[in-house]
Amino acid sequence: MNLRCVIAAALLGLCAACDAQPAHPSLLVIVLDTVREDHVSAYGYPRRTTPAVDALAAQADRYENARSTAPWTLPSHASLFTGRFPHEHGAEARKTVDGQFFDAWPLSDEQLTLAEALESEGYSTAAFAANAGYVTERYGLSQGFQQFTSKRMRGDEVVDRALDWIGSGGRPFFVFLNLMDAHRKYNVEAVADAAARNLPAPPDLDAGQLLDLLCVSVLETAEAPSPELVQRVQDAYDLGIANADLALGRLFDELRARGLFDDTVIVVTADHGEYFGEHDVVEHSKDVYEPGLCIPLIVKHARQSAGRVIDAPTSIADVPRIVLGSMPAPLAALAKQFPGSSADRGLLAELRYTRQKDMSASYGKRFDRERSVLYVGSWKLIRSSDGQHELYDLASDPKELRNVFESRPEVSAKLMARLHALTLQRRTFEGDPIPPPLTADELRTLRETGYAGDVDALK
């Protein structure tokens, strides 16, 4: 069943899953920054990393095949807010016609965001983002938010700020939260019931240092990293996810106590995943394989109590239409202001280059390229500007170990033609003003989160 049919059935079926909806349900959208789907216990991960999210999923729509539009923060958040793919919204890395490279280009004011659409209907809007590197005013992601806070903080502080703000007004609200606990450096605070949930103890080495060691092992050498090191990094990562989930559990409990939970549409997703050595990649932002693109997506509609599993491939760019399309009239009409679903347009992901600190490193030439992904059925095509195209059948090869681009020329040609047609209208953004230089504080934040700087000291 394609996504159009799924969404139509979902909207018609809400009466069975939900009571009559309020005229103006509030909306809460939560991004668990850097959380890959297969480390979320609601998706079958053996460690109980996310009991609060699991409980939400039990009464919500859980999307089994959700993908981000990019393996890093700025373009994926821009897609979440606008419903557009990176080649349409332009908030991504870019090389100018004279060859000047920019890690990130801001989202244009011309793009309509979900916050702007809801603000126009009388909603109070606020965002509290722990990703102070890219979820910022500098990069255009504050559009439509009456209150916008971007500061590196733990998940519990993000929740505290959101709850303080929610208690200050009586209008329906749209609140966006970005929790950074599973992003470098991971929040490895001990979890009280860790043993019962099969969670590890905090690492004996700083989580940032562990990631640096893995980066050197994977990116700087030809040998595979030691399984022990990979496991230590994953242990720290899982603690980060668990701590983010603890904060969400408190948020959901407080919304219930205030009588707001049932009448609020709640979305929990991620902007991208994380690599632990798969395909010779560590962290994210560098390539478009499944560990970087497969994300959780859970949507609880207002007054929904029965959980459902939706198998259709879905994009993070579909979120505006999914949440708005399920709301009562006239709010549902807002969905028409956003692009059609990925079922109509194609399910795409894109990456232009990577961050400058990676491209300038000894392994950087490998990542100095543009990559575009098209999903069709079980096929995944990767078109690469360096000519290293790839094709995988995810049904038989979910880990993308067998590139069949050359051995399946008929499939490759068909998908290449379709991808070309879908991205033909890429906006050039020529004439846009050059972004101003980073401030010292902005550069420091990017270094702390792994987007600037290097690991030369560990060589």
Secondary structure, DSSP 4 states (H G I P E B T S, - for coil): --HHHHHHHHHHHHHHHB-PPPSS-EEEEEEETT--GGGSGGGT-SS---HHHHHHHTTSEEETTEE-SSSSHHHHHHHHHHS--HHHH--S-EE-TT--EES--PPPTTS--HHHHHHTTT-EEEEEES-TTTSSTTTTTTTT-SEEEE----HHHHHHHHHHHHTT--S-EEEEEEE-TTSSS---PPPTTTTTTTPPPPPSS-HHHHHHHHHHHHHS-SSPPPHHHHHHHHHHHHHHHHHHHHHHHHHHHHHHHTT-STTEEEEEE-S---EESGGG-EESSS--SHHHHB--EEEE-TTB-S-EEE-S-EEGGGHHHHHHHTSPTTGGGGGGGSPPPHHHH-EEEEEES--HHHHTSTTGGGG-SEEEEEEETTEEEEEETTS--EEEETTT-TT-----TTT-HHHHHHHHHHHHHHTTT----TTPPPPPPPPHHHHHHHHHTTSSS--GGG-
